[in-house]
Amino acid sequence: MADPVPPPSDLPAPYASPWGRLAQALRAVLASLRLKLRELWRRNGEGDLSVPGFWPQGLAPVFWPLLLAALLALLLALAGQLWRGLTHRAAPDGGAAAPLVVPAPPVPVPTAPVPAPTAITAPAGTRKAPMPSPASEAVADPEPPPALELDPLLALLAEDDPEHLIASAHPEPAEGRLVLTMAPAYAGLAPASRSRWAERWQQRARGLGYERLELVDGQGRLLARGALVGSGMILLDPGLSG
């Protein structure tokens, strides 16, 4: 039995889809690449591929795989850097964007109506006194006096009187003299201790601008004074000085 004859067609040649031809071409290209890679792998294993002159000939099959691995690692590192740059550009603070806080509208506070001022009429024949202005009221109010510091010299001498032997201080700037009234505890000290404290207070008084220093007891009797010649303090007997 003879083969059936295909029906006649108006086309000069049988129709073939271009996508089918593209798929066949891609399969052929992949097969060719596979054969080429197998050939290169075989030649590399035999040491037939060219390598740089500094590379040992015995390690020739290792050169190209190492080079490909290094290039692949470099590409991965560059891709990671590019990804991190894109993420930092999307979020400048390195994190998620802060949520937008919308302030709540202010709540209106009801205010009480202010009554209108009533005009007060003065009787005829009387003279209306001028109303004081706010500026005059502000001037009329006296400012409170500043707090007074009692015995400022005692505050300055406190560093040199840890035992509180000084009862009061009486400066006389016109004479350049400072008189210190001693507490009763000062009389109970040994002469060496009294002399040491007196010289210490003398140095402090000179630092404050007083050239002469005198120590007296509660009854005003002289206990010590500065030496007339040289420096230092001279201790006196209260009974003899009185």
C-alpha positions in Angstrom: 0.0 0.0 0.0 1.4 3.3 -1.0 2.2 6.1 1.6 -0.5 8.8 1.8 0.3 12.0 0.0 0.3 15.1 2.3 -2.2 17.6 1.5 -1.0 20.5 -0.7 0.0 23.7 1.1 0.1 27.3 -0.1 3.5 27.8 1.6 6.6 27.2 -0.4 8.2 25.2 2.5 6.8 23.5 5.6 6.4 26.0 8.5 8.8 25.8 11.5 8.3 27.8 14.7 11.2 30.2 15.4 11.0 29.4 19.1 11.5 25.7 18.3 14.5 26.6 16.2 15.8 28.7 19.1 15.4 25.8 21.5 17.3 23.5 19.1 20.1 26.1 18.7 20.4 26.5 22.5 20.6 22.7 23.0 23.3 22.6 20.3 25.2 25.4 22.0 25.0 23.7 25.4 26.2 20.4 23.9 29.1 22.2 22.2 30.1 24.0 25.5 29.9 20.7 27.4 32.2 19.1 24.9 34.6 22.1 25.0 34.7 22.1 28.8 35.4 18.3 28.9 38.2 18.9 26.4 39.7 21.7 28.5 39.4 19.6 31.7 41.2 16.8 30.0 43.9 19.0 28.6 44.3 20.7 32.0 44.7 17.3 33.7 47.4 16.4 31.1 49.2 19.7 31.7 48.7 20.7 28.1 47.3 24.2 28.9 49.7 27.1 29.1 50.6 28.5 32.5 52.8 31.4 33.6 56.5 30.9 33.7 56.8 31.3 37.5 54.3 28.5 38.1 55.9 25.1 38.8 55.3 22.7 35.9 54.4 19.9 38.2 51.4 21.9 39.5 50.2 23.0 36.1 46.8 21.1 36.5 46.1 23.2 39.7 46.7 26.7 38.2 43.5 27.3 36.3 41.1 25.8 38.9 42.7 28.1 41.6 42.5 31.1 39.3 38.8 30.4 38.6 38.1 30.0 42.4 39.8 33.3 43.1 37.8 35.1 40.5 34.6 33.6 41.8 35.5 34.7 45.4 36.3 38.2 44.1 32.9 38.4 42.3 31.1 37.3 45.4 32.9 39.9 47.6 32.1 42.7 45.1 28.4 41.6 45.0 28.3 41.7 48.9 29.8 45.2 49.0 27.3 46.4 46.4 24.4 44.9 48.4 25.6 46.5 51.6 25.9 49.9 49.8 22.3 49.6 48.5 20.9 48.7 52.0 22.8 51.6 53.7 21.5 54.0 51.1 18.0 52.8 51.6 18.3 53.2 55.4 20.9 55.9 56.3 20.8 55.1 60.0 21.6 51.5 59.4 18.2 50.3 60.6 14.5 50.7 60.0 13.2 54.2 59.6 11.7 55.8 62.7 7.9 55.9 62.7 6.4 59.3 62.1 4.8 60.7 65.2 1.9 63.0 64.5 1.2 65.3 67.4 -2.4 65.3 68.7 -4.4 68.5 68.1 -4.6 70.8 71.1 -7.8 70.5 73.2 -9.6 73.8 73.5 -9.9 75.0 77.1 -13.2 76.7 77.8 -12.7 80.2 79.2 -15.2 82.0 81.4 -16.5 85.2 80.0 -14.9 88.3 81.3 -17.4 90.9 82.7 -17.2 94.3 81.1 -15.8 97.0 83.5 -18.4 99.2 84.9 -17.8 102.9 84.8 -17.9 104.7 88.2 -19.1 108.3 88.0 -17.8 110.7 90.6 -20.2 113.2 92.1 -20.1 116.8 90.8 -17.7 119.1 92.5 -15.2 116.3 93.4 -11.8 116.0 91.7 -11.0 112.6 90.3 -7.7 111.2 91.6 -5.3 109.9 89.0 -5.1 106.1 88.8 -1.6 104.8 89.5 0.0 103.2 86.5 1.6 99.7 86.7 5.0 101.3 86.1 4.7 103.5 89.2 3.4 100.6 91.3 6.5 98.6 90.2 8.8 101.5 91.2 7.0 102.0 94.5 7.5 98.4 95.7 11.0 98.3 97.3 13.2 95.5 96.5 14.1 93.2 99.4 17.6 93.9 100.8 20.3 91.3 100.0 21.2 88.8 102.7 24.0 90.1 104.9 27.0 87.9 105.6 28.0 88.2 109.2 31.6 88.3 110.1 33.1 87.7 106.6 36.6 87.7 108.1 35.7 84.7 110.2 34.7 82.9 107.0 38.1 83.7 105.5 39.9 82.7 108.7 37.9 79.5 109.1 40.5 77.5 107.0 43.2 78.5 109.5 41.0 77.9 112.6 39.8 74.3 112.6 39.5 74.3 116.4 37.3 77.4 116.5 39.7 79.4 118.7 38.7 82.8 117.2 35.5 84.2 118.8 35.2 87.4 116.7 37.2 89.6 114.3 37.5 93.4 114.5 39.2 94.9 111.4 40.6 98.5 111.4 41.5 99.1 107.8 42.6 102.7 108.3 45.4 101.5 110.7 46.1 98.3 108.8 45.3 96.4 112.0 43.3 93.3 112.7 42.1 92.5 116.2 41.0 88.9 116.9 39.1 88.1 120.1 40.1 84.6 121.3 37.8 82.0 122.8 38.4 80.7 126.3 39.9 77.5 124.9 42.8 79.5 123.5 44.1 80.3 127.0 44.2 76.6 127.9 46.7 75.8 125.2 50.4 75.3 125.7 52.6 78.3 125.0 54.1 76.6 121.9 50.6 75.9 120.5 49.5 79.4 121.1 52.6 80.8 119.4 52.1 78.5 116.4 48.4 79.5 116.0 49.3 83.2 116.4 51.9 83.1 113.7 49.6 81.2 111.4 46.9 83.8 111.8 49.5 86.5 111.3 50.4 85.1 107.9 46.7 84.9 107.0 46.1 88.5 108.1 48.9 89.7 105.9 47.5 87.8 103.0 44.2 89.8 103.6 46.0 93.1 103.6 46.5 93.7 107.4 50.1 94.4 108.5 49.4 94.3 112.2 47.7 91.6 114.1 46.6 91.6 117.8 45.0 88.9 119.8 42.9 89.8 122.8 40.7 87.9 125.3 37.0 88.4 126.0 37.8 91.3 128.3 39.9 93.2 125.7 43.3 92.3 127.4 46.1 91.9 124.9 47.3 88.3 124.5 49.7 88.6 121.6 50.9 91.1 119.0 53.2 91.3 116.0 56.9 91.8 116.6 58.1 95.3 116.0 61.4 94.1 114.6 61.4 91.2 112.2 58.4 88.8 111.9 56.5 86.5 114.2 54.2 87.1 117.2 55.0 88.0 120.7 52.9 86.3 123.5 51.9 88.5 126.4 50.7 87.8 129.9 47.1 89.1 130.3 47.7 90.1 133.9 50.8 92.2 132.9 49.2 93.8 129.9 46.1 94.9 131.8 
